[in-house]
Amino acid sequence: MIAVQTDDVDIGDLIHRAKQPGAGAIVLFDGIVRDDDITEMELEAYEDIAIKKLEQIAERARHLYHLLSVDIIHRTGRLKVGENILVILVSAGHRKGAYEGSRYILETIKAEVPVWKKELRRDGNHWVPGEYPHNTGNIPLNEEL
């Protein structure tokens, strides 16, 4: 499952589906809204491009790390402290491929996927700096899309 959505993620269902023949390891990354003096976090995405990028990243990771399954769900909307933001779940025949594949997916998402985070604080709100400045329209569309 590759998705950008406002709804929460059923992690138990993802784990259940990842337990397939040949799987010897499942690695879950669950990025949550951290309590850094914020009240909430607001996430926006350029959804069409984000989904295409997530699909490309998943396919590269499958090939590079011999992954049997890849699920990437990135949430958008207004989220409270402790809520899921990004869920990455991979399965592989061995733990090394699962761990390395999960890490590759996470780091590549940070570098390539147009998602913006706004921290809502008691003393004011601010956009978190990232690869793509918010509302600039500067999203590089490479030849893979």
C-alpha positions as CSV (number, residue, x, y, z in Angstrom):
1,M,0.0,0.0,0.0
2,I,1.3,3.4,-1.0
3,A,-0.8,6.3,0.2
4,V,-1.0,9.9,1.2
5,Q,-4.1,10.2,3.4
6,T,-5.7,12.0,6.3
7,D,-7.0,8.9,8.0
8,D,-4.9,7.0,10.6
9,V,-3.1,3.8,9.7
10,D,-4.1,0.3,10.8
11,I,-0.5,-0.9,11.5
12,G,-1.8,-4.3,12.7
13,D,-3.3,-5.0,9.3
14,L,-0.1,-4.0,7.5
15,I,1.9,-6.4,9.7
16,H,-0.6,-9.2,9.1
17,R,-0.4,-8.7,5.3
18,A,3.4,-8.5,5.3
19,K,3.7,-12.0,6.9
20,Q,3.9,-13.9,3.6
21,P,5.8,-16.9,2.5
22,G,9.5,-16.2,2.4
23,A,9.4,-13.4,4.9
24,G,11.9,-13.7,7.7
25,A,11.9,-10.2,8.9
26,I,9.4,-7.3,9.1
27,V,10.6,-3.8,10.0
28,L,8.2,-1.0,11.0
29,F,9.0,2.7,11.1
30,D,6.3,4.8,12.7
31,G,7.1,8.5,12.7
32,I,4.8,10.3,15.2
33,V,4.2,13.9,16.1
34,R,6.8,14.7,18.7
35,D,6.1,16.8,21.8
36,D,8.6,19.7,21.1
37,D,6.5,22.4,22.7
38,I,4.0,22.1,19.9
39,T,0.2,21.7,20.2
40,E,-0.3,20.1,16.8
41,M,1.3,19.7,13.4
42,E,-0.3,20.5,10.1
43,L,1.0,18.5,7.0
44,E,0.4,19.3,3.4
45,A,1.5,17.4,0.3
46,Y,1.6,17.9,-3.4
47,E,-0.4,14.6,-3.5
48,D,-0.1,13.5,-7.2
49,I,3.7,14.0,-7.2
50,A,4.1,12.6,-3.7
51,I,2.3,9.4,-4.6
52,K,4.4,9.0,-7.8
53,K,7.6,9.6,-5.8
54,L,6.6,7.1,-3.0
55,E,5.8,4.5,-5.7
56,Q,9.3,5.0,-7.3
57,I,11.0,4.9,-3.9
58,A,9.2,1.6,-3.0
59,E,10.1,0.0,-6.3
60,R,13.8,1.0,-6.0
61,A,13.9,-0.3,-2.5
62,R,12.2,-3.6,-3.5
63,H,14.9,-4.1,-6.1
64,L,18.0,-2.9,-4.1
65,Y,17.2,-4.7,-0.9
66,H,15.2,-7.7,-2.1
67,L,12.1,-6.6,-0.2
68,L,9.0,-8.8,-0.4
69,S,6.5,-6.1,0.6
70,V,6.6,-2.4,1.0
71,D,4.0,-0.2,2.6
72,I,4.4,3.6,2.8
73,I,1.6,5.7,4.2
74,H,2.2,9.5,4.8
75,R,-0.5,11.4,6.5
76,T,-1.6,14.9,5.9
77,G,-3.9,17.3,7.7
78,R,-3.8,18.5,11.3
79,L,-2.3,15.9,13.7
80,K,-2.0,15.9,17.5
81,V,1.1,15.0,19.5
82,G,1.5,11.2,19.4
83,E,-0.4,10.7,16.2
84,N,1.2,8.8,13.3
85,I,2.7,10.9,10.5
86,L,4.6,8.4,8.4
87,V,4.4,4.6,8.5
88,I,6.9,2.5,6.6
89,L,6.6,-1.3,6.8
90,V,8.8,-3.7,4.9
91,S,9.3,-7.4,4.8
92,A,12.3,-9.3,3.5
93,G,13.8,-12.8,3.7
94,H,16.4,-11.5,6.1
95,R,16.7,-8.8,8.7
96,K,19.6,-7.0,7.0
97,G,17.6,-6.3,3.8
98,A,14.5,-5.3,5.8
99,Y,16.5,-2.8,8.0
100,E,18.5,-1.3,5.2
101,G,15.5,-1.1,2.9
102,S,13.4,0.7,5.6
103,R,16.2,3.2,6.2
104,Y,16.7,3.8,2.5
105,I,13.0,4.5,2.1
106,L,12.9,6.9,5.0
107,E,16.0,8.9,4.0
108,T,14.8,9.0,0.3
109,I,11.4,10.3,1.3
110,K,13.0,13.1,3.3
111,A,15.0,14.1,0.2
112,E,12.5,13.6,-2.6
113,V,8.9,13.8,-1.6
114,P,7.1,17.1,-1.5
115,V,5.5,17.2,2.0
116,W,5.4,20.2,4.2
117,K,5.1,20.4,8.0
118,K,3.8,23.4,10.0
119,E,4.3,23.3,13.7
120,L,1.5,24.9,15.7
121,R,2.8,26.3,18.9
122,R,1.4,28.3,21.8
123,D,3.7,31.2,20.8
124,G,3.0,31.1,17.1
125,N,3.2,28.8,14.1
126,H,6.1,28.1,11.6
127,W,6.8,25.9,8.7
128,V,9.6,23.4,9.2
129,P,12.4,23.9,6.7
130,G,12.7,21.1,4.2
131,E,13.9,20.2,0.7
132,Y,11.0,22.1,-0.9
133,P,10.1,25.6,0.5
134,H,6.4,25.8,1.2
135,N,4.2,27.5,-1.5
136,T,7.1,28.3,-3.9
137,G,6.1,26.0,-6.7
138,N,9.7,24.8,-6.9
139,I,9.2,21.1,-7.1
140,P,11.6,19.5,-9.5
141,L,9.9,17.1,-11.8
142,N,12.6,14.7,-13.0
143,E,12.5,12.5,-16.0
144,E,11.3,9.5,-13.9
145,L,7.8,11.1,-13.5
